[in-house]
Amino acid sequence: MEFNVKKLASDAGVFFSRAMQFTEEKLGQAEKTELDAHFENLLARADCTKNWTEKILRQTEVLLQPNPSARVEEFLYEKLDRKVPSRVTNGELLAQYMTEAANDFGPGTPYGKTLIKVGETQRRLGAAEREFIRSASINFLTPLRNFLEGDWRTISKERRILQNRRLDLDACKARLKKAKAAEAKAALWNDEVEKAEHELRLTQTEFDRQAEVTRLLLEGISSTHVNHLRCLHEFVESQTNYYAQCYQFMLDLQKQLGRFSGTFVGNADSASPAAATSPPTVAAATLPAVPTIPVVPTIVGVPNTMAEGVLNPNEVKPPASGTRRARVLYDYEAADSTELALLADEMITVYSLPGMDPDWLIGERGNQKGKVPVTYLELLS
């Protein structure tokens, strides 16, 4: 019991001494031991690393999970050391709604078919997003959190200890200075000087030792940068794969919708050979807003075969005026001999013919001709 009381009294004395030294330094009434320039640079670099790591971590969390309530929920599960429950992505939820809507409108109708196709793509986008979030969390967010909750806490702890050692050292220097100034007054002060010098040597040794420990930790920030650089490369790779998947999914969907467009104007579905023999009355019923032209009179540049819904590119002649240049936005694979295959970024000549589906144009590239979807083109003036 007596030992504990003495220890508490000693700790209180040390705390009071440090507080006095700190206050006098702030008031400019006491000298302060300055760290060398290299050490100060290490401290500044460590603080900069900590601050920017926190900002990058928080903003990446916002990027991966924009919903603040969901972020709070995930934070609580993490602190409770419990597994975060699986959450449906927005794309997957949209896919569910589109599929249910298609079933209500009729999966065999043009709108229903398109809803199903778009919904399936949204489901794939949602799954890709889920995988991207999982990969980014493991390969990027976790290392950043480990640094802030592990290495940085250790550095902060050792820096506080070093600060206390410096205050003790400077307090000892101040006591020694006062003892020497009063040394001539009485013989008692000789003992006080020896005691102050002994305390100064001890505090100097402790300060030097703590400064070396802290210096080694601060120099380890370079290794932290190397580790975070590797994690950043992995994050970029995950993000690249995610966006590449999304682009491919949307490109595939666009091709499918381009081939479906024939059903919206009374033409047969180009994706189904059997649909080519469908009766004209059934095809015409799919879009009553577009009048059926039973007989196409002879027009310059328009072959009579268009009356039968069949286009022979070799029989098409470009109009005297109305042709335009167009840049191809995406690759397009021709579904049959009436279409023209496209390559992204190539330039072609396009024009329209009377009675054509407005979603399609006639494209020419050298001696090759064929139908091309408008959505794949950028029309130039």
Protein Blocks (a to p, Z undefined) as FASTA:
>chain_A
ZZmmmmmmmmmmmmmmmmmmmmmmmnopaccddddfklmmmmmmmmmmmmmmmmmmmmmm
mmmmmblklmmmmmmmmmnopacdddddfklmmmmmmmmmmmmnopkbmklmmmmmmmmm
mmmmmmmmmmmmmmmmmmmmmmmmmmmmmmmmmmmmmmmmmmmmmmmmmmmmmmmmmmmm
mmmmpmklmmmmmmmmmmmmmmmmmmmmmmmmmmmmmmmmmmmmmmmmmmmmmmmmmmmm
mmmmmmmmmmmmmmmmmmmmmmmnopacfkbmklmmpcfklmmmmmmmbccdfbacddeh
iafklmnopacfklpccdfbhpacdddfbdcddfblkbccddehiacdddddehiafkbc
cddehjagcdddfklpccdZZ
